[in-house]
Amino acid sequence: MKYTKLERNWVMYDVGNSALVLLNTSVVPIYFNAINTGASSADLVVAWGNAQTIASLVIAMLMPILGALADYAGNKIKFFLGFFLTGLVLCLAQAIPMSAMAFLTVYVLCTIGLNSSMTFYDAMLPDITTDERMDAVSSSGYAWGYIGSTVPFVICLALIMGGPALGVPTMLATRLSFVITGAWWLIFTLPLIRTYKQKYGRARGPQDTIGHIVGGVFSEVGHTMREIAHNKTVLVYMIAFFFYIDGVHTVISMATSYGSALGIDPAGAGAARYAVRRFPVRHHLRQARRSRGHAQHDPGGGRRLHGHCAVRRVLPKDRL
């Protein structure tokens, strides 16, 4: 399958942002542990766990609202740029020497910027390609994101581990890894920014105030919750998915950094992290929300692509 220029540029963003995801799940916890000089291992685990929880909660609350905003004409690229640049600046800011708590704050805000940009990135897909090619393009973005993320990661890892032999201290090498990752993210984002044009979107009228939009989001979320309550299979699946992907991922991240202090084998935790990152359900759910939004002829692609339609894709037809 040959991809158009716009499709390739869309895929390239996944290559860029996945590098930061990989860095955040591997290098960042260890670096945070290293810059804490006075806190106990227990305090570090609590601080890191709280930071992950705060980031997850903020993202969870923002996603439905941001998805609704993506419905309106001209909003996708504006919000995408805003959150991307926020995440990029904060990614680079992590290279600045600072206290542990300050670093943790920057990390949380960077994570929010990254994940929020993904909301509008996903919502771009109906503008990028056709319904027939959507699954193939989506899969390519996911696959090349995994492959591409390893390139800057290997460079950063080689710098961190081999830096002392070249006269580069380990802490400095680790800080440079944030710069390398940020540069990689920027390079693979510029083509999408230059070529993307929003095709679908509804005009925002006087009645479409922020309060009206937010109220509509909560109404849809309530409707989705009622649908889920009538389908125990989907309810159990979502609960299991939440704890497995978000809960286990956080535990693995902490175990890798603080495994020795907690009596956990860091090598085993690292292998488990790789297994979680490769877990395919995240991909299928991500594909589902993309294709469902386009299949329902949602002109904006945001509200239906994000939020409740990821679930409604798997509900029985008589429940839709």
ABEGO torsion letter per residue (X at the ends): XBBBAAAAAAAAAAAAAAAAAAAAAAAAAAAAAAABAABBAAAAAAAAAAAAAAAAAAAAAAAAAAAAAAABBGAAAAAAAAAAAAAAAAAAAAABBBBAAAAAAAAAAAAAAAAAAAAAAAAAAAAABBAAAAAAAAAAAAAAAAAAAAAAAAAAAAAAAAAAAAGBBAAAAAAAAAAAAAAAAAAAAAAAAAABBBABEBBBBAABBAAAAAAAAAAAAAAAAAAAAABAAAAAAAAAAAAAAAAAAAAAAAAAAAAAAAGBBAAAAAAAAAAAAABAAAAAAAAAAAAAAAAAGBAAGAAAABEAAAAAAABBAAAX
